[in-house]
């Protein structure tokens, strides 16, 4: 589906990880590459702009990282990003410029584009969040199916196999996800879409939509 391609979902100029997408069609194809990509990219970062702290962890000098936050490498924390109290970054994480990782938020194997906000009690795993995407308080990505089978994306054109056991959500640019929402394994949300609070999202949601509940998705006016 064209609507789920990298080109349709993301503004690649808004991430330090632009090169990881080269040669890929769909964003989830790069999930297994994030860790090794960070290690390679980190070694090229300017020592005038980034400090290397610990093993394979690079933090921009302009970033604000609270003392109580925990960051395990490989990880890159971008310029002017904010990593707040008790954030838990488990590794394989790129936090974009001006992004916010909030209180008790957990990240694992993710790319957060610039200006992404996951500010309150969020879990984001095996996911890619586009420019200015925002997850409301308590919203999480569920990244493994209960039956432990490979993730298949449900679309109007039929199922799309990913070949991945772990796959959270692909959120396009400027997606707004309401509080308390669960993004089930294999959720792909097109850019500029709004998700109502307390939703359970599954499969593909078109760009420029309002997701009210399963089966009730309307186009923005």
N, C-alpha and C positions, 0 to 999 in steps of 0.2 A: 504493500500500500504506500503510495506516494506520500500521503499525509503523515506517515510515521517515520519518514526519513530524517536524517540529521539536518538536511538543508531546510526542511519545512518547520522543524521544531526549534532550532537554535540559531542564535547570532554568534558565530564562532569567534568573531573579533572581541567578544566579551568574556574570554577565558584564556588564561595562561596555558591551558591544555589543548589549544587549537590543533596542534600537530597530531595528537593521538587519534583524531577522527579521520586523518588522511587515509584514503583507500577503503573506508567503511561506508556502508549504505545506511544501516540502522544503528542508532546509538548504543544499543545493548551489546553490539559486537565488541565494543572496547572495554567492557567491564573486566574481563580477565587480564587486561593489559595495564590497569591503573597503577599497580604497585611498581612494576619495573619501569614504567614511564616516569613516575615521580623520581626514582633514583637517578635516572639519566638526566632529567630536566634540572633537578636540584643542583647537580654538580656544575651546571652552566650559569646559575644565578649569580648576580653581582654581589660580592661581599660588602659593597658599599650600601646595598639596599636590603640584604638578607643576612641574618645570623643563622649559622648551622648549630643547632643545640641537640645534643644526644645523637643517636644513630639514625641517619636518614630523615631528620626533621629540620626543615628550613622555615624560619619565621621572619616575615618582613619587619624591618626596624620600626616601621610606622604602624604596625599592628598593635592592638591592645589585647593582651592575653592575661586573664586573671590568674593569680598565683594558684588558685584552687583547681584550675583546669588541668586535665591530663591529656597529653598528646603522645601517642605511640607512632613511630615511623613505619613505613614511609609516609610523610605528610608534608604539605606545603601550605603555609598560612599566608595569604596574599596581603598586599599593601592596604593599610587602613581597615583591615578586617578586625572584627571584635569577637573574641572567644571568652564567654562569660563564666561566671561562678559554677564550678563543678561540671563543666562540659567534659564529655568523655569521647575523645577521638581515638578510635581503636586501630587506626592504620589504614593505608591505602586511601588517603583522603586529600583532596585539593579544595581548599577554601578560598574562594575568589576575592578579588579586590572589593573592599567595602562590604563584604558579607558579614552576617551576624549569626553566630552559633551560640545559642542561649543556655540559660540555666538548666542543668541536668539533661541537655540534649546529647544524644549519642550518634556518632558518625562511624561508618565502616564501609570501605570500598565505594567511595562516592566522588563525584565531581560536582562542586557547587560553582556555578558561573558567578561572575561579578554581581554584587548587590543582592544576592540571594539572602533571604531571611528564614532561619529556622530557630526562632528565638525563645521558645518556651516548651520544655518537656517533649521534645520530638525525638523519634528514632528514624534515622535515614540510613538504610543499608542497601548496597548493590543498586544504586540509583544515580541518576543524573538530573540535576535541577538547573533549568535555563535562567538566563539573565532576568533579575528582579523577581524570580519566583518566590512565593511566600507560603509557608505552611503555618496555619494557625496553631494555637496552643493545644498540645496533646495529640496532634495529628502524627500518624506514624506510617511508615512503609512496612508492609508485611512481605518479606522477601523469600519465604520458603512455603511451598504448598503443604497442607496438612498430610497429604498422602506421599509426600517427598518425591513426587514425579517431576519430570522436566516441565518448565513453565511454558505454557502455550497462550498466546495473546488472542483474545476473542475480538473479532472485527466484523463489520457488516459484510465483508467479502469472504468471510470464513476464518478458521483458525490459522494463526501464524506460529510455527514452531521456532523456538529460540535456541534449543539445545542446552539451555542453562538450568541448573537446579536452583540457583539463587538469582533472583531478579526482583527488585522492588518496584520502582516507578521511574518513568521517564516523564518529567514535567517540562513542557515547552516554556519559552520566554513569557514572563509576566503572568504566569498562572497563579491564581489565588485559591488556596485550599482552606476551607472553613475549619474551625476548631473541632477537635474530637473525631476527625475523619480517619478511616482506615483505607489506605491505598493497597489493595490486594495484589499478590504477585502477578506481574505482567500488566500493570496499569500503564497506559500511555495517554497522556493528556496534552492535547494541542495547545498552542500558544494563546494567550489572552483569554483563557477559559476560567470561569469561576465555579468552584465546587461548594455547594451548600454545607454548613456545619453538620456534623454527625452523620456524614455520608459513608457508605461502603461502596467504594469504586472498584470496578473490575473491567478489564479490557480497554478498548480504545474509546476516547472521548474527543470529538472533533474540536478543532480550533474555533475560538470565538463563540463558545457555547456557555450556557448556564446549566450545570448539572444539579438537578433538584433531588433526584433519587434514581435508583436503577429503573430504566425504562422511561424516564421523564427527563429528557435533555432538550433544551430549547436554544434556538439561536439568539445571540444578543441582538438587541435592536439598536 
